[in-house]
Amino acid sequence: MKLESFQVDNFQSVLNSGSIKVEDTTCLVGKNEAGKTAILKALYKLNPIREEDAKFNHIDDYPRMDVGDYEDDIESGKKKHVQVIKAYFKLDQSEIEEVEKVFGNNFLKSKTCSLAKGYDNQSRYGLSVNEEEAVKFLCGQLPENLQKKACSAKTPKELLNFVESDTNAAEITALLKRIGDQSFSHYAWNHILDKHVPQFLYFDEYYQMQGCENIQQLKARQSNNTLKPSDQPLLGLIDLARLNLDQITNPKRTQDLKNKLEGASDILYIQAMSSLLEREEREGLSPKWTLTPTGGASKVSTMVRLLVGQKGMNLATLIDIQKRDQRIIEDIYKNKILQKSNVITFADFTKKNESDIEDMFDITFYIQIVNEEYKKSLKKPISASALRSKSPRIIVRLENYFEKNPLSQGQFSHYRPARYFHEKLESLANKISNNTKKRFEEAFSALNKLI
């Protein structure tokens, strides 16, 4: 089912929007306070992805200059609640076939339907059908001795009276009993089509995740429909990783989510450093590039295969590398998934055998942002000399440190220092060494040359 057009009336600053046609991409253009946001909010409330946002409230939403008179008219019975939103949808072929399987090929008069809602918060569907054709179709499946009499019926109830006593019509009898006193149209909408109505998502700002979350408490909020705004991006990342909250507690699956969060932290560092370099009139990452987290070297091949069919798309990687990833990365270009020049790792710029994006920073600087982000959970600030591991990767050295010196709250995460760096860039900028800037500039330059 696909949205084709809609109209909004008597909602906030919008008295009558007129019919708004919807294409694959639709842009609303207008001056401030012209009603663009109101139009989108009204459409969202028709069938929102968050059930708690589904209700209109005439006190809050009816145009302010007339709300007093409207409320008086409603209370006195002079008026019924007005319609706010009406949308028209085109049925998919599979949805049409689902209806026709039950009521026949001639039941639907149109391949479009409508759904409306007003300040009474009652949804009203519009479906153009031929009820008599449904009777004919069902009668055609009855034994011959019943067909002639049954076909004189006009409604499901009348048809049921003819067939319910015949054991040879048990399947049709069961259907008609489910329909009851309602129409065929009512059944077609509520039992077949309603579940296909698109759900709408409205947002005007990006939610920000917390650095640490209690999964059991999150599960409780989800089951009680009391999710916080900060829960939404975390649930989105979990869904992107094809996991659910029950699987998160399974150690074998937790690595998948960890990889996704690491990818998100890489993007924060890249965006922040690119912005800083451009501010200093140095080379940042070209805006022609679209950043997409892959979830680690092992997921690159899958991601590239998903995207490679897009005409005119240029693909490249900028990824962490460990010894165990070397064969995987070599296979990317040996198997011609990507050209070798388009497979770039952070080790190319740190001049080490293994590197994460965190290794692009000087060790003392990265430890500083870790200390700042986790200062409430650290017994004492971490120093470079306290990191005993010989690993070339600062992340591994810190993980080994935290195994022996656990945080008082939560666990070490790649994401939290990245978020801190992104948020505090203004105050941290003068502490970032020129060598760090040079490494990032070389990485961005290498990518930009591929465009």
Secondary structure, 3 states (H helix, E strand, C coil): CEEEEEEEEEECCEEECCCEECCCCCCCCCCCCCCHHHHHHHHHHHCECCHHHCCCCHHHHCCHHHHHHHHHHHHHCCCCCCEEEEEEEECCHHHHHHHHHHHCCCCEEEEEEEEEEECCCCEEEEEEECHHHHHHHHHCCCCHHHHHHHCCCCCHHHHHHHHCCCHHHHHHHHHHHHHCCCCHHHHHHHHHHHHHCCCECCCCCCCCCCCCCCHHHHHHHHHCCCCCCCHHHHHHHHHHCCCCHHHHCCHHHHHHHHHHHHHHHHHHHHHHHHHHHHHCCCCCCCCCCCCCCCCCHHHHHHHHHHHCCCCCCCCCEEECECHHHHHHHHHHHHCCCCCHHHEEECHHHHCCCCECHHHHCCHHHHHHHHHHHCCCCCCCCCCHHHCCCCCCCHHHHHHHHHHHCCCCCCCCCCHHHHHHHHHCHHHHHHHCCHHHHHHHHHHHHHHHCCC
